[in-house]
Amino acid sequence: MEKNRFKERFMGVPIENHTTAAWANMENTKPVSNVNLPSETEVMNAKEWVDTNEK
């Protein structure tokens, strides 16, 4: 009986696309913790998205 190798075949295929994520267009990082600080444009886009999608 042949083994199902679907998982092994597609292990290298990424599931998520991070190019449009909040951390994709980072402006600065904090020096000690290395936390991303997004640009002002990204913050405004995030706020607009939240405001339009709240119930």
C-alpha positions as MATLAB code, in Angstrom:
seq = 'MEKNRFKERFMGVPIENHTTAAWANMENTKPVSNVNLPSETEVMNAKEWVDTNEK';
ca = [
       0.000    0.000    0.000;
       1.377    3.374   -0.964;
       1.814    5.916    1.791;
       0.036    9.282    1.584;
       2.861   11.777    1.077;
       0.759   14.906    0.634;
       2.119   16.523    3.791;
       5.714   15.740    2.891;
       5.261   17.138   -0.601;
       3.829   20.484    0.534;
       5.904   21.173    3.669;
       7.857   23.926    1.892;
       4.799   25.836    0.673;
       4.080   28.826    2.959;
       0.562   29.066    4.321;
       0.474   32.792    5.009;
       1.457   35.824    3.001;
       3.277   38.345    5.198;
       3.750   41.085    2.620;
       0.569   42.899    3.704;
       0.942   42.291    7.430;
       1.297   45.119    9.927;
       4.998   44.381   10.359;
       5.705   44.329    6.604;
       6.388   48.075    6.327;
       8.295   48.713    9.505;
       9.818   52.108   10.069;
      11.993   51.546   13.155;
      12.661   48.951   15.806;
      13.165   49.406   19.515;
      16.851   48.936   20.319;
      16.690   46.509   23.236;
      13.548   44.468   22.567;
      13.760   44.620   18.737;
      10.008   45.337   18.536;
       8.702   46.726   15.262;
       7.446   50.322   15.204;
       5.183   50.739   12.148;
       5.055   53.896   10.090;
       2.310   56.447   10.685;
       0.627   55.401    7.437;
       0.368   51.797    8.632;
      -1.120   52.916   11.956;
      -3.757   54.989   10.162;
      -4.579   52.059    7.838;
      -4.960   49.734   10.828;
      -7.244   52.195   12.634;
      -9.372   52.646    9.525;
      -9.673   48.855    9.125;
     -10.748   48.454   12.761;
     -13.264   51.281   12.535;
     -14.895   49.859    9.398;
     -15.049   46.302   10.757;
     -16.409   46.921   14.238;
     -19.955   45.882   14.993;
];
